[in-house]
Amino acid sequence: MKVIVIGAGVAGLATARGLLRAGHDVEVYEESPEPRTDGGSVTLWPGSTAILEELKAGWAGAGRRLETLESWAADGRRLLTLDLTVPERRFGHPVVHVARGELVELLSDGVPVTYGARAEHVVPECAEVRLSCGRTVRGDVLVGADGRRSVVRAALWGADRATLSPWVTWQGFTTAPTPLTESRRAVMVAGRQGLCGLIPAGGGRLLWWFDVRSAPGRPFWAGDPDVVGRLRERFGGWAEPVPSVLAAIEDIGFFPHHRQPIPRVWGRGPVTLAGDAAHTMPPTMAQGANQALEDAWLLTRSIGDLRAYERARSKVVRRPARLAATEATDMQRPIAGLLPDGLMTRVYTVLLRRYSSYLLTAP
């Protein structure tokens, strides 16, 4: 079967990699002139690390294996610790935090991609795409994995249905030494000013992010030339290592949070979607890349029945998407610490299985 994949992010590359390994003829077209290795890093839950093993993506030396996920108050008090070795033992695969660029490089190894080829016009009825380079390509199946502003989704659904959440993220890496940089601990610090996340990403890097409540459609500090200064004013009084991280900030990225309704069936005829094109959600549950890998895994097995793939995935992906849409982790301060660590670890382990098509079908 000939499959055209639009988009060479995590969803597109993983889908192409799986289909190639299954013996299909796959062509990938990407709008960017080169591999999209920018951005921060992602936490991969056990279902995703299992899928990467099946894809022979060679992830074992990348990123940082995590053993705990901790919630702190702004004054440094530990409120909750989830033991991530429990789901690792339960499912047989670890939790890993890896730079998005490294994940893209692992998935792209051996996958033929045509870069600088934006999809400009899509004819869903015949899985045909006209590209910005002047070519028209057609397959037996067309997969739109072209992200939140998907051209393929627009051809299927029409207008973009996503809405802005009242939260935004400022994010980056620091290589300045901190007690967390070489650890296996992910930490989220919550207070009335917002939330700070700190996770080691391997290679001496620590991912940091700050979530701040904003007016929907109006980014916090929009147009301010000194966003870093604003963050230091807002969060500088928090416990270490937050002030040290703030002092070391150089480059910074801005990410608005979007919510998108997820229909039961999101394709038509020989066309389907994967990744953010199908189910954009806020990053608060750390599920975006994971759900993209889950899409790729199931789509590879369901390429002959696209509607079955969509129905099965929509049922699962709606669960984390609904919780992410509440921005619950950004407002965790009032509830963190009310229940024992062991109980919350068991609950989280159950949720990880419910959020994974792969784990739900595993013995």
Wavefront OBJ file of the C-alpha trace (Angstrom):
o trace
v 0.000 0.000 0.000
v 1.246 3.496 -0.829
v 0.849 5.952 2.053
v 1.435 9.703 1.858
v 2.318 11.289 5.212
v 2.134 15.070 5.542
v 4.328 16.314 8.402
v 7.635 15.092 9.824
v 7.096 15.720 13.506
v 6.797 12.946 16.085
v 3.453 11.679 14.746
v 4.430 11.706 11.090
v 7.865 10.150 11.554
v 6.634 7.450 13.932
v 3.763 6.577 11.584
v 6.091 6.421 8.585
v 8.608 4.359 10.508
v 5.961 1.861 11.592
v 4.454 1.560 8.109
v 7.857 1.127 6.469
v 8.683 -1.661 8.909
v 5.334 -3.257 8.019
v 6.313 -3.298 4.332
v 4.318 -0.353 2.987
v 5.488 2.223 0.461
v 5.665 5.515 2.390
v 6.412 9.077 1.311
v 6.780 11.868 3.893
v 6.503 15.580 3.041
v 7.460 18.311 5.476
v 6.894 22.051 5.282
v 10.116 22.934 7.131
v 13.280 23.139 5.003
v 15.102 20.853 7.463
v 14.321 18.451 10.336
v 12.269 20.140 13.059
v 14.536 19.588 16.046
v 13.690 22.814 17.879
v 11.510 23.039 20.965
v 11.922 21.759 24.491
v 11.711 18.188 25.718
v 9.009 15.613 26.355
v 8.231 13.043 29.022
v 7.631 9.605 27.542
v 5.473 7.284 29.622
v 5.842 3.459 29.598
v 3.523 2.930 26.625
v 5.639 5.282 24.524
v 8.996 3.774 25.460
v 7.519 0.377 24.604
v 6.370 1.688 21.214
v 9.825 3.143 20.532
v 11.312 -0.285 21.208
v 8.933 -1.826 18.669
v 9.909 0.881 16.169
v 13.612 0.083 16.748
v 14.207 3.776 17.369
v 17.214 3.187 19.639
v 16.067 5.552 22.390
v 17.910 3.801 25.258
v 20.864 6.221 25.326
v 18.765 9.358 24.997
v 17.382 11.660 27.649
v 17.037 10.804 31.310
v 15.133 7.985 32.999
v 12.877 9.377 35.730
v 12.174 7.730 39.084
v 9.995 10.292 40.877
v 7.523 13.047 40.033
v 7.319 15.530 42.898
v 4.983 18.396 43.735
v 6.357 21.238 45.883
v 4.886 24.333 47.435
v 6.490 27.656 46.473
v 8.427 27.658 49.758
v 10.074 24.329 48.885
v 7.904 22.029 50.998
v 7.357 18.658 49.344
v 3.649 18.003 49.026
v 3.512 14.805 46.968
v 5.912 12.268 45.455
v 4.840 9.797 42.774
v 7.130 6.766 42.506
v 7.618 6.289 38.748
v 9.418 2.991 39.258
v 6.007 1.494 40.129
v 4.553 1.880 36.586
v 7.989 0.909 35.220
v 7.789 -2.415 37.060
v 4.086 -2.852 36.287
v 4.418 -2.305 32.535
v 8.037 -3.346 31.978
v 9.109 -0.030 30.457
v 10.534 3.142 32.043
v 9.500 6.784 32.111
v 12.042 8.836 30.157
v 12.453 12.565 29.606
v 14.127 13.419 26.298
v 14.766 16.525 24.215
v 12.232 16.746 21.412
v 15.046 17.230 18.904
v 16.664 13.964 19.970
v 13.366 12.119 19.663
v 12.852 13.495 16.136
v 16.368 12.430 15.145
v 15.794 8.908 16.472
v 12.491 8.533 14.629
v 13.787 10.030 11.374
v 16.715 7.624 11.051
v 16.099 5.648 7.853
v 12.820 7.429 7.022
v 12.837 9.228 3.631
v 11.510 12.786 4.040
v 11.103 15.504 1.426
v 11.688 18.829 3.188
v 10.514 22.252 2.054
v 7.295 20.753 0.676
v 4.229 22.356 2.209
v 0.798 20.891 1.547
v -1.198 23.601 -0.224
v -4.310 21.827 -1.439
v -5.804 18.508 -0.386
v -8.414 16.432 -2.218
v -9.595 13.962 0.445
v -11.684 11.822 -1.909
v -8.608 10.582 -3.756
v -5.842 11.105 -1.135
v -4.222 13.730 -3.347
v -2.065 16.656 -2.238
v -0.631 19.561 -4.193
v 2.664 20.674 -2.689
v 4.345 24.071 -2.611
v 7.229 22.679 -4.652
v 4.828 22.215 -7.583
v 4.367 18.459 -7.277
v 1.071 16.662 -6.862
v 1.263 13.395 -4.932
v -1.350 10.720 -4.451
v -1.500 7.540 -2.390
v -3.830 4.771 -1.356
v -3.943 6.462 2.059
v -3.168 10.023 3.164
v -2.161 10.751 6.769
v -2.304 14.343 7.978
v 0.320 14.640 10.705
v 0.947 18.320 10.059
v 0.304 19.692 13.515
v -2.114 22.092 15.107
v -2.509 24.227 11.972
v -3.037 21.159 9.803
v -3.855 21.754 6.146
v -5.144 18.182 5.877
v -7.494 18.666 8.830
v -8.782 21.912 7.306
v -9.696 20.008 4.134
v -11.643 17.508 6.249
v -13.164 19.705 8.957
v -13.104 23.214 7.584
v -12.408 26.004 10.081
v -10.005 25.433 12.981
v -12.063 24.387 16.013
v -9.317 24.898 18.592
v -9.712 27.557 21.280
v -7.149 29.187 23.527
v -6.879 28.186 27.170
v -6.376 30.895 29.806
v -2.855 29.554 30.438
v 0.433 30.075 28.594
v 3.900 28.535 28.946
v 7.360 30.102 28.849
v 9.991 27.397 28.419
v 13.656 26.653 27.786
v 16.752 24.696 28.838
v 19.478 25.623 31.267
v 22.897 23.990 31.543
v 23.696 25.832 34.775
v 24.291 23.203 37.501
v 21.366 22.593 39.865
v 20.627 19.784 42.355
v 18.104 18.407 39.853
v 20.158 18.462 36.636
v 21.821 15.062 37.097
v 19.001 13.576 39.174
v 16.130 11.341 38.136
v 13.499 13.624 39.690
v 10.858 15.699 37.939
v 9.586 18.573 40.072
v 6.540 20.835 39.728
v 6.370 23.858 42.027
v 2.945 25.487 42.357
v 1.884 28.752 43.926
v -0.573 31.585 43.454
v 1.751 33.127 40.812
v 1.578 30.036 38.582
v 3.565 26.858 38.146
v 7.249 26.077 37.548
v 8.355 22.731 36.164
v 11.909 21.381 36.326
v 12.933 18.100 34.655
v 16.413 16.752 33.769
v 16.693 16.045 30.041
v 20.136 14.429 29.941
v 23.379 15.849 28.596
v 23.656 18.333 31.463
v 20.376 20.030 30.507
v 17.448 20.893 32.733
v 14.122 21.734 31.125
v 12.362 24.585 32.919
v 8.949 26.044 32.256
v 6.627 28.567 33.818
v 2.874 28.374 33.356
v 1.044 31.661 33.908
v -2.650 32.375 33.769
v -3.492 34.797 30.960
v -6.492 36.214 29.153
v -7.471 33.830 26.307
v -6.096 35.161 23.048
v -3.958 37.784 24.799
v -0.552 36.319 25.780
v 0.708 37.316 29.174
v 3.178 40.207 28.819
v 2.459 40.326 25.076
v 4.944 42.634 23.390
v 7.046 43.089 26.522
v 10.755 43.085 25.562
v 11.773 41.852 29.030
v 9.726 38.711 29.597
v 12.609 37.153 31.540
v 12.584 40.120 33.895
v 8.839 39.704 34.397
v 9.308 36.015 35.239
v 12.027 36.912 37.734
v 9.753 39.445 39.400
v 6.877 36.968 39.568
v 8.702 33.794 40.659
v 12.000 35.073 42.097
v 10.836 34.712 45.702
v 10.220 30.986 45.403
v 12.495 28.361 46.947
v 15.655 27.152 45.236
v 16.425 26.075 42.604
v 13.780 28.349 41.004
v 15.738 31.629 41.542
v 18.947 30.044 40.218
v 17.150 28.810 37.114
v 15.639 32.259 36.567
v 19.070 33.863 36.893
v 20.494 31.535 34.216
v 17.776 32.036 31.558
v 19.119 33.041 28.148
v 16.857 31.726 25.376
v 13.126 31.466 25.979
v 10.190 30.055 24.028
v 6.504 30.951 24.240
v 3.731 28.360 23.925
v 0.012 29.175 24.167
v -2.291 26.376 25.337
v -4.989 25.191 22.921
v -8.040 23.013 23.409
v -9.526 21.157 20.471
v -12.716 19.055 20.349
v -11.995 15.459 19.418
v -14.665 13.853 17.224
v -15.322 10.129 17.319
v -14.228 9.875 13.677
v -11.793 12.462 12.332
v -11.106 11.303 8.775
v -12.967 10.661 5.558
v -12.465 8.126 2.799
v -8.745 7.299 2.398
v -7.643 10.210 4.639
v -6.972 10.249 8.379
v -5.114 12.329 10.948
v -2.478 11.724 13.612
v -0.929 13.711 16.447
v -1.822 17.346 17.081
v -3.702 17.530 13.792
v -6.280 15.213 15.350
v -6.158 16.097 19.050
v -4.315 19.231 20.120
v -4.411 19.587 23.907
v -2.687 21.724 26.552
v 0.739 20.388 27.591
v -0.212 20.098 31.262
v -0.546 16.293 31.240
v 2.649 15.754 29.215
v 0.654 13.726 26.701
v 1.160 15.362 23.297
v 4.136 13.324 22.067
v 2.851 10.219 23.829
v -0.510 10.332 22.088
v 1.266 10.934 18.764
v 3.275 7.737 19.271
v 0.106 5.878 20.281
v -1.542 7.058 17.041
v 1.387 5.794 15.004
v 1.367 2.422 16.722
v -2.338 1.763 16.195
v -2.511 3.296 12.716
v 0.257 0.957 11.538
v -1.916 -1.967 12.632
v -5.180 -0.494 11.311
v -4.078 0.980 7.980
v -6.723 -1.101 6.207
v -9.560 0.282 8.370
v -9.001 3.972 9.091
v -12.367 4.525 10.794
v -11.676 1.685 13.231
v -8.338 3.335 14.064
v -10.053 6.693 14.661
v -12.830 5.286 16.825
v -10.387 3.328 18.972
v -7.965 6.216 19.378
v -10.605 8.884 20.011
v -12.005 6.800 22.875
v -8.595 6.692 24.567
v -7.162 10.102 23.703
v -10.230 11.953 24.974
v -9.357 10.866 28.519
v -6.074 12.798 28.899
v -7.366 15.589 26.643
v -10.331 16.258 28.931
v -8.140 16.390 32.033
v -5.494 18.493 30.298
v -8.204 20.958 29.247
v -8.960 21.636 32.925
v -5.318 22.743 33.455
v -5.524 20.777 36.726
v -1.753 20.485 37.181
v -1.398 24.251 36.999
v -3.825 24.509 39.915
v -2.513 21.566 41.959
v -1.497 23.520 45.064
v -4.820 23.167 46.915
v -5.056 19.392 46.372
v -1.445 18.127 46.341
v -0.513 16.443 49.598
v -4.044 15.612 50.713
v -3.650 11.916 49.857
v -0.798 9.462 50.611
v 2.043 9.123 48.097
v 1.476 5.384 47.701
v -2.207 5.757 46.887
v -1.570 8.566 44.398
v 1.190 6.502 42.751
v -1.239 3.618 42.261
v -3.899 5.965 40.864
v -1.379 7.496 38.466
v -0.286 4.037 37.299
v -3.912 3.171 36.495
v -4.320 6.450 34.591
v -1.200 5.816 32.509
v -2.706 2.547 31.333
v -6.071 4.184 30.552
v -4.265 6.825 28.477
v -2.420 4.262 26.339
v -3.870 2.159 23.524
v -0.688 0.101 23.644
v -0.862 -0.689 27.373
v -4.593 -1.389 27.243
v -3.953 -4.211 24.781
v -0.842 -5.546 26.536
v -1.156 -8.616 28.782
l 1 2 3 4 5 6 7 8 9 10 11 12 13 14 15 16 17 18 19 20 21 22 23 24 25 26 27 28 29 30 31 32 33 34 35 36 37 38 39 40 41 42 43 44 45 46 47 48 49 50 51 52 53 54 55 56 57 58 59 60 61 62 63 64 65 66 67 68 69 70 71 72 73 74 75 76 77 78 79 80 81 82 83 84 85 86 87 88 89 90 91 92 93 94 95 96 97 98 99 100 101 102 103 104 105 106 107 108 109 110 111 112 113 114 115 116 117 118 119 120 121 122 123 124 125 126 127 128 129 130 131 132 133 134 135 136 137 138 139 140 141 142 143 144 145 146 147 148 149 150 151 152 153 154 155 156 157 158 159 160 161 162 163 164 165 166 167 168 169 170 171 172 173 174 175 176 177 178 179 180 181 182 183 184 185 186 187 188 189 190 191 192 193 194 195 196 197 198 199 200 201 202 203 204 205 206 207 208 209 210 211 212 213 214 215 216 217 218 219 220 221 222 223 224 225 226 227 228 229 230 231 232 233 234 235 236 237 238 239 240 241 242 243 244 245 246 247 248 249 250 251 252 253 254 255 256 257 258 259 260 261 262 263 264 265 266 267 268 269 270 271 272 273 274 275 276 277 278 279 280 281 282 283 284 285 286 287 288 289 290 291 292 293 294 295 296 297 298 299 300 301 302 303 304 305 306 307 308 309 310 311 312 313 314 315 316 317 318 319 320 321 322 323 324 325 326 327 328 329 330 331 332 333 334 335 336 337 338 339 340 341 342 343 344 345 346 347 348 349 350 351 352 353 354 355 356 357 358 359 360 361 362 363
